[in-house]
Amino acid sequence: MPNWFERKRTIVSIVLLMVLAFLMSRFEGVMDVIGKLLAILSPFIIGTVIALLVNLPMRFLERHLKFFNRNHVLRRIRRPVCLLLSVLFVAAIVFLIMLVIIPEVVAAVENTVRVLPGAIKQAVDWINSLGLTLRSNLNLTVPTETDVQGQIEDIYNFLVGGIMGSTAIIQSAANWVMNTVIGFIFAIYLLASKERLMAQFRSLTTAYLKRPTADRVQKVFHLSVDIFSDFISGQCLQALSSALLTWGFLALFGIPYAVLISLLVFITAFIPIFGPYISGALGIILVYSQDAALIWWFLLIFFIVQQVSGSLIYPRIMASAIDLPSIWVLVSVTVGGGLMGLAGILFFIPFTAVLYNLLGEDVARRHALKNQTPDMRHA
């Protein structure tokens, strides 16, 4: 009997190695298939994220609105009412953000267009003077008029190519809107019948898997849902705190576009590690379009706020959300961003947290078995 199990384990290991070798040899083809599959499933992935987001206020309402427990009729309408209120709450937040951000964006674009020619001229003059200095010091040749004309033509072709590519951008935006609509409908269905879906999942795993395996699969599923939900709620809370701190300090010191920069901080806070750099760069452009002398003050305030948010607030929030060391967060961001872009960055962090927790439990279980005596193992 032990020999059979050893041979079976060896065969399984060989098969897994062969599959891994095949996948590595056809890596580009496998990634292309995965990309197409994710494109097909993107509405349902978006719907799942929306469901996890809307489930946060819905779960809070269902727990704290006690009057729904008074009779059978109120209990029947508790889920639809709480779901409707949660959807309206999330929609109101999005509407308020758009109501505030659109006028700010229009004003910022107008000011940027107004100061952009002068800024470009100053930058070109500085680059030309620096280039002449370097050429004179290094004895380099001065570019001829033909070279300059060729560079201008290259820039023109680049701009024309960007304009011609706008059709693809519009088509991509239309696909994204359609996927979001389908995902929203899917999210409503998930939230309206999540208990029934969970019961069906338990029944399915129990029917087709052995009892220990079914329990393990159900445990992994519940752990995944909890970690993804906690990650989304933690990210929302951290983004809100960073945005409020940024708005408060920028408004206190009279930095222009405090509201718009705070909204950019809120949006980019969902991009781990790289989000602050993106919002900071956009903030520099906005402040420069209004008053270039305030850039250094903005950088100082922004740096202090990001340090407070990243060193004090974020660890406390995420400590209760996902227990994942920073090194694995960096690995998740790098791998997820390389495979799936922004969606991969947001997905791979909780996914890695799930694997990290499962691996930690398995290591602890194996250590406990090794520390047992032979009599205890056969007891």
Order of alpha helices (4+ residues) and beta strands (2+ residues): alpha-alpha-alpha-alpha-alpha-alpha-alpha-alpha-alpha-alpha-alpha-alpha-alpha-alpha
